Amino acid sequence: MPQDDWQGDLLRDLRNLTNDSGEPGPPGEQAGRPPTASAHAPSQANAPGPAAADTHLAPAPAPRPLPTPVTLELPLPDELVKGRPLSGDSAAKRTSRSLRRLVGSSASREVEEATRVAQALQQPLTTGRQIVVTSIRGGAGKTTVAALLGHTYAHYRQDPVLMLEADPALGTLPARLGVTKVRWTTSDVAQLIDPSMQLTDVVGYLIQLPDRGWLLPGSQGRVGNRLELDEYRTVMVALRRYFGVTVVDCDTLPSELSRTALSAAQARVLVTPATAEGITGTRSVLDWMASLSRSRMLERTVVVVSPSSPHMTLDATAAREHLQLDGVKVLMLPYDRHLATGGPIRTDLLGQVTREAVTELAAEVLTRAMSRQSNR
């Protein structure tokens, strides 16, 4: 299926977001740049004319006050850790893998598998796809998985990729993406977004990431921030026409926001800790999803089991069988030393097995997000 023109138009707009030298600005340069005045200019149809003097006409409503942006410096967690960031693989493991490639035929198989996954990640889209990542509790690895998915799509795809944080309670997505300054939030943009805006106006409220991705944070690192359900709906409806893939780091279940986001998304990822309680709790969520009238939700759902220790005692086979309900895909994310230490994710430091698992996950999720599109 050939790509539609909307993607080419968006790419041309993005390429125009450069500095005077013609090179893209540094990460985060666009954050806090307000949209052009034309974005908020009244339409000609509503412009005051001679009839405005008619005393029988009701006075124009007062303009809604706009949110005041506050630029905050966010400390990076890796500043609290001694030494350099750890590589996901130890030196011994990297050496062993190199030796196996020299004496075996695994290299050709790896190339074949990488080609298959890349093709799945680069498949053309006719409309933007929204992927929601959530979990049943905090600390399960939800934000880490959302950041990994966003990095992967931004790396492989040519259309714009947005990472949106819908977890306003001290969410950590900016820290995982290496962002040190936050200005506009999802709640702010809900009050500012306008259908007449161009992409060049919209990205003024976003943070540009090094890998061609964009970030809209959910909070400013302060306790008490809220993201209302109506605000989330407004932002998602308004932004979906600009981005090929949107990855949402959502609030934990069973909040109303997370349940609504799951129902509205084209694909969903449930992250569960690699514990007995995590597996049984996630099974309850899957049973709830199966009970809904839109039972096809399960067909576009992937469960990610995320270990917090290199010594996992969970029976992976039994856990997978317990969670594979009506087409649900279950993937095991390997333990990775680089991810376990927290802080900004550097994809070059991920372990080889982790990189393979993440790209496989991203391809699987996008393929399932496309299933609705193919049936329209």
Backbone hydrogen bonds, N-H to C=O, Kabsch-Sander energy under -0.5 kcal/mol:
donor,donor_aa,acceptor,acceptor_aa,energy
4,D,125,L,-0.6
7,Q,4,D,-1.0
8,G,4,D,-0.7
9,D,5,D,-2.5
10,L,6,W,-2.0
11,L,7,Q,-2.3
12,R,8,G,-2.2
13,D,9,D,-2.0
14,L,10,L,-2.5
15,R,11,L,-2.3
16,N,12,R,-0.9
16,N,13,D,-0.5
17,L,14,L,-1.6
18,T,16,N,-2.0
19,N,23,E,-2.1
22,G,19,N,-1.9
25,G,17,L,-0.5
28,G,208,Q,-1.5
29,E,26,P,-2.1
31,A,28,G,-0.7
32,G,204,G,-0.7
33,R,30,Q,-2.1
33,R,204,G,-0.7
39,A,36,T,-1.5
40,H,36,T,-0.5
40,H,37,A,-1.1
41,A,38,S,-0.6
46,N,43,S,-0.8
47,A,44,Q,-0.7
52,A,49,G,-1.8
53,A,50,P,-1.6
54,D,51,A,-2.1
57,L,54,D,-1.5
70,V,183,R,-1.0
72,L,70,V,-0.6
72,L,182,V,-2.3
74,L,72,L,-0.6
74,L,180,T,-3.6
79,E,76,L,-1.9
80,L,77,P,-2.1
81,V,78,D,-1.0
88,G,349,L,-4.1
94,R,90,S,-2.2
95,T,91,A,-2.1
96,S,92,A,-2.3
97,R,93,K,-2.1
98,S,94,R,-1.8
99,L,95,T,-2.0
100,R,96,S,-2.0
101,R,97,R,-1.7
102,L,98,S,-1.4
103,V,99,L,-1.7
104,G,100,R,-1.2
109,R,105,S,-1.2
110,E,106,S,-2.5
111,V,107,A,-2.2
112,E,108,S,-2.2
113,E,109,R,-2.5
114,A,110,E,-2.7
115,T,111,V,-2.1
116,R,112,E,-1.9
117,V,113,E,-2.4
118,A,114,A,-2.4
119,Q,115,T,-2.1
120,A,116,R,-1.7
121,L,117,V,-2.2
122,Q,118,A,-1.6
123,Q,120,A,-0.8
129,R,244,G,-2.8
131,I,129,R,-0.5
131,I,246,T,-3.2
132,V,267,A,-2.0
133,V,248,V,-2.9
134,T,269,V,-2.5
136,I,271,V,-0.6
140,A,137,R,-0.8
145,V,141,G,-2.3
146,A,142,K,-2.4
147,A,143,T,-2.6
148,L,144,T,-2.3
149,L,145,V,-2.5
150,G,146,A,-2.4
151,H,147,A,-2.5
152,T,148,L,-2.2
153,Y,149,L,-2.6
154,A,150,G,-2.4
155,H,151,H,-1.8
156,Y,152,T,-2.2
157,R,153,Y,-2.7
161,V,212,R,-0.6
162,L,245,V,-2.5
163,M,214,W,-3.2
164,L,162,L,-0.6
164,L,247,V,-2.6
165,E,216,L,-2.6
166,A,164,L,-0.7
166,A,249,D,-2.5
170,L,168,P,-2.1
171,G,167,D,-0.5
176,R,172,T,-2.1
177,L,173,L,-1.6
178,G,175,A,-1.2
179,V,174,P,-3.0
182,V,72,L,-1.7
186,T,217,P,-1.8
189,V,185,T,-2.5
190,A,186,T,-1.7
191,Q,187,S,-0.8
191,Q,188,D,-1.1
192,L,188,D,-0.8
192,L,189,V,-0.6
193,I,189,V,-2.8
197,M,194,D,-2.1
201,D,198,Q,-1.0
202,V,198,Q,-2.2
203,V,199,L,-2.4
204,G,201,D,-1.1
205,Y,202,V,-2.1
206,L,203,V,-1.1
207,I,215,L,-2.6
208,Q,206,L,-0.5
209,L,213,G,-2.8
212,R,209,L,-1.2
214,W,161,V,-1.9
215,L,207,I,-2.3
216,L,163,M,-2.4
225,N,222,R,-1.1
232,Y,228,E,-2.1
233,R,229,L,-2.4
234,T,230,D,-2.3
235,V,231,E,-2.2
236,M,232,Y,-2.5
237,V,233,R,-2.4
238,A,234,T,-2.0
239,L,235,V,-2.4
240,R,236,M,-1.3
242,Y,239,L,-1.8
243,F,239,L,-0.9
244,G,160,P,-1.7
245,V,160,P,-1.3
246,T,129,R,-2.7
247,V,162,L,-2.8
248,V,131,I,-3.2
248,V,246,T,-0.6
249,D,164,L,-2.7
249,D,247,V,-0.6
250,C,133,V,-2.4
250,C,248,V,-1.1
251,D,166,A,-0.9
253,L,135,S,-3.0
255,S,252,T,-1.4
259,R,255,S,-2.1
260,T,256,E,-2.3
261,A,257,L,-2.5
262,L,258,S,-2.3
263,S,259,R,-1.8
264,A,260,T,-1.9
265,A,261,A,-1.4
266,Q,130,Q,-1.8
267,A,130,Q,-1.4
268,R,300,R,-2.3
269,V,132,V,-2.9
270,L,302,V,-2.3
271,V,134,T,-2.8
271,V,269,V,-0.6
272,T,304,V,-2.7
274,A,306,S,-1.5
275,T,273,P,-2.5
279,I,275,T,-2.2
280,T,276,A,-2.3
281,G,277,E,-2.4
282,T,278,G,-2.2
283,R,279,I,-2.0
284,S,280,T,-1.5
285,V,281,G,-1.4
286,L,282,T,-2.2
287,D,283,R,-2.3
288,W,284,S,-1.9
289,M,285,V,-2.4
290,A,286,L,-2.3
291,S,287,D,-1.2
292,L,288,W,-0.6
292,L,289,M,-0.9
295,S,293,S,-1.8
297,M,294,R,-1.8
298,L,295,S,-1.3
299,E,296,R,-0.7
300,R,296,R,-0.6
300,R,297,M,-1.1
301,T,298,L,-1.5
302,V,268,R,-2.3
303,V,329,K,-3.2
304,V,270,L,-2.8
305,V,303,V,-0.6
305,V,331,L,-2.5
306,S,272,T,-2.8
306,S,304,V,-0.7
312,M,310,P,-0.8
316,A,314,L,-1.0
319,A,315,D,-2.6
320,R,316,A,-2.4
321,E,317,T,-2.2
322,H,318,A,-2.0
323,L,319,A,-1.4
324,Q,320,R,-1.7
325,L,323,L,-1.7
326,D,324,Q,-0.5
328,V,325,L,-1.1
329,K,301,T,-1.8
331,L,303,V,-2.9
333,L,305,V,-2.6
333,L,331,L,-0.6
337,R,88,G,-0.8
340,A,336,D,-2.2
341,T,337,R,-1.1
342,G,339,L,-1.2
345,I,176,R,-2.8
346,R,344,P,-0.5
347,T,345,I,-0.6
349,L,346,R,-1.9
350,L,347,T,-0.8
355,R,351,G,-2.6
356,E,352,Q,-2.1
357,A,353,V,-2.3
358,V,354,T,-2.7
359,T,355,R,-2.4
360,E,356,E,-2.0
361,L,357,A,-2.3
362,A,358,V,-2.8
363,A,359,T,-2.4
364,E,360,E,-2.3
365,V,361,L,-2.6
366,L,362,A,-2.3
367,T,363,A,-2.2
368,R,364,E,-1.9
369,A,365,V,-2.2
370,M,366,L,-1.5
371,S,367,T,-0.6
371,S,368,R,-0.8
372,R,368,R,-0.5
373,Q,369,A,-0.6
374,S,370,M,-2.4
375,N,371,S,-0.9
375,N,372,R,-0.6
376,R,373,Q,-1.3
